[in-house]
Amino acid sequence: MSHPLLAGLALAVLAAAAVAQPAPASAPPAASASADPTDPRAPVPAPVYRSVLAGLPSGAEPPAAVPWRAANDQVGRIGGWKAYAREAAVPAPAASAPHAPQPAATPPAHPHGGHR
């Protein structure tokens, strides 16, 4: 199968699944089946608004460990963002464990085993 065919099939399946969703419990009753959709006087169900944020937590956050003003003052005292950049540029210390593997003195002559 080609990629466009797979993409089309996936879109068709998603569209069918979206249409097959049940109506929410709070949905108004549907207009009568005999109503003509081209008739401007046909009854139309009232729109229902439900916020997408309705089910989210209230947003209460735990208090900060350090007040923001004190944190900003501390950053200013140590040199601002440049101090953090210098700290990040320092390489990590090498492992000093005796069992740590040591780098090879010279690379192997044929790293790919001579395959061409």
Secondary structure, DSSP 8 states (H G I E B T S, - for coil): --HHHHHHHHHHHHHHHHHT----TT------TT--TT-TTS---------TTTTS--------SS-HHHHHHHHHHHTTHHHHHHHHHS-------TTS----SS--S-TTTT--
